[in-house]
Amino acid sequence: MSAHPAPAPTPAMTLPSRRRLPAVLAVGVSAALVASRFGAADPTTWLLETVWVMVGLPLAILLRHRFPLSRLLCGLLAAHALVLIVGGHYTYAEVPAGDWVRDWLGWDRNPYDRFGHLVQGFVPAILVRELLVRTSPLRGSRWLAPLTVCACLAFSAVFEMLEWLAAVTGGQAADAFLGTQGDVWDTQWDMFCALIGAVCALLLLSRVHDRSLIRLSRERSIGG
């Protein structure tokens, strides 16, 4: 008697495996967050830098059924969380990888802070784009990209004001959090890096993001 071949997996059968990615990312980020607290260079800086992860991760988990995120966005948010966690553990001015790049290129400062602000524009651009596409009439509109960039710049400005508030209230204790490394134009550079990151995200990932949103829509319709 010949064995019958196994049936090909249907979309409904593969749906649970597709939903594992957000769970795996959440566990990985949580483990990295806990591990980063041990041996942190400055506990206050660690808290200030990682509080975004502490708030954002539970929020995403609570809303996972009502408003699940695309897999592309989940991956980007996890990567951004790791950038924040590493910066919080070492402080941005003392991340070893940044020191290596500084010495290799002969720069005067550790560039990890600049990289962090590039990511601060890159990842929120996809987050804002997803929110606008799914909750507003801007899907396919020529205003989608400009408004996304404006939202990212607004977030960057708010973050710089929070840094200013930390410096005013914390005094010298906030120096590690500010990470200016003696640059009087650090605030302007931070916002410019966020701008570049947001523009690059839209240029590089808009089509990929659209496909990820279509895939999410199909998975939601299959899963009911």
N, C-alpha and C positions, 0 to 999 in steps of 0.2 A: 504494500500500500504506500503510495507516494505521499509525502508530507505536503500539506497546503502552505503556500507562502504566507507569511504574516501580512495582514492588511497594512496598507500605507497609512501613516499617521494623519489623522484629520486635523483641521485647525482647532477643533475643540479639544483634541487629545494633546496637542502641543501647547495649549494655552497655559497650563500650570507651569511648564518649564520656562515659558517666557516671563512669567511673573516672579521667577526666582531672582532675576537680576537685581531689582530694587532691594529685596531682602538681603541678598549677599552684600550689596554695597552698604546698606545700613549697618549690618554687623561689622563690616570692615572698618567703616568710619568710626563707629562706637568704640571698637577695640583700640584704634589709633588714638582717639581722644583720651581714653583712660590711660593708656601707656604714656602719652605725652606729658601727663601731669607729674609723673615721677622724674625727678632730676631736672625739672624745668628751671631755666636760668633765672627767671624772675616770676614768682607766682602771680603777682598782680598783672603783669603783662600777659601771662598765659591766659588768665581769666578774661581780660579785655579782648584779646585776639580770638579766643575760641567761643565766646558767648554767642556768636552768630551760629555756630554749629549746634550749640546746646539748645538754641531756640528753633532753628530751622529744621533740624532732623526730627524732633518730636512732632512738629507741625506737619511735615510731609507724611509722617506715619499716620497721624490722626485723620488726614484728608485723603489717604490712599484709595479709599473706595469712592468717595464723593467726587474727588478731583485727582485721578491718577495722572502722573507725569509721564511724558514720553521717555523712552529708554535713552535717547540721546541726552535729554536734559538731566535724567538721573545720573548718568555717567559724568557729565560736566559738573554737576553739583557735588558729587563725591570727590572729584579731583580738586575742586575749589576748597572743599572742606579740608582736604589733606594739606593744601598750601597754607591755609590758616593755622592748622594744627602744628605744622613744622615751624612756622613763624612764631607761634606762641611759645613753643618749647624752647627755642634757641634765642628768641627776639630776632627781628628782621635784620638787624645790623650785624648779627653774629652767626647766621646760618652757614655751616661749613661749606656747602656747595657754592654759596655766594662768594665766600672767601676764595675758593679755588678759581672761580671765574674771574674775580677781581685780579688775582695774582697772574693768571694766565694771560689776560688781556692788558695788564698794566694799568688798570683803572685806579682811581683814588678812593672809591667807596664800594661797599658790598652791594651788588645790584639786586639782591633778592627782594628788596622793598619795591623796586621798580617792576620786577616781574609780578609781584603780588598785586600791584595796581593794574597791570595789564590784564591779569586774570579777573580782577574786580570789574573790569569793563566787559571782558569777553564772555564770561559765564552769565552774568545778569542780562546781557543782551538777548541770549536765547531764552532765559526765563521770562523776561518782559515780552518778547515776541510771542512766546507760547500763550501767555495770559491774554494778550491782545487778540491773537488769532482765534482763540477759543471762547472769549467772553465779550467781544466787541464786533462792530461791523467792519473792522479794518482789514479783514482777510482779503488779500489780493489788492489792497489799496496802495497807491503810491506814497501815502503818508505813513505806512507801517514802519518802514525803516527809519525815517527821520524822527518819528515820535519815540521809537525804541532807543535811539541814540540819546535823545533828550532825557529820557527817563534814567538812563545809565549815568549821564552827567549829573543829574539831580541827586542820584544816590551817592555818587562820589563826593559831591559838595556837602551833603549831609554828613558823610563819614568824616570829612575834613573838619567840619564844625564840632563833631564829637571828639576828635583828637584835640582840637583847641580847648574844648571844655575840660577834657582830662588834664591838659597842661595847666589850665588856670586853677583847677581844684586840687590837683595832685602835686604841682610844683616839680621839683627835681625827680620825684618818684615816677613821673610820667615820661621821663626822657627815653626810656627803653621802648615804651609804647609808640612814641612819636617817630623814632628812628630817622631823624632828619640827617644825622651824620654830618652836621655842620653846614648843610646846604640851605641858604636863606630862601631859595626858590623851590623848596621841597614840595610845598602844597601845590604849586602850579604844575610841577612835574608829575605829581601823583594824578591830578585830574587829566592832564594831557595823556598819560599812559592809559587811563581808563577810557578816554575817548578813542585812542588808537585800538585798544582791545575790543571795544564795542563795534567799531567799523569793520575790523578784521573778521569778527565772528559772523557778522551779517554777510560779508562778501564770500566767506569760505563755507559757511554752514547753512545758509538759508534753504537751499534745495534739499540738502540732507535732512534738515529739520522738517521740511514739508513731508518728505517720505516717512519720517518717524511719526509724524502726527497722523498720517493716513493709516499706518500700521496700528497705532494706538486706537484709532476709531474702529478699525476692523476687530481688534481684540475685544473692545468693550461691547460691540454688537454681538460677538460670539458668546461672550461671557454673560450677557444679559445685564 
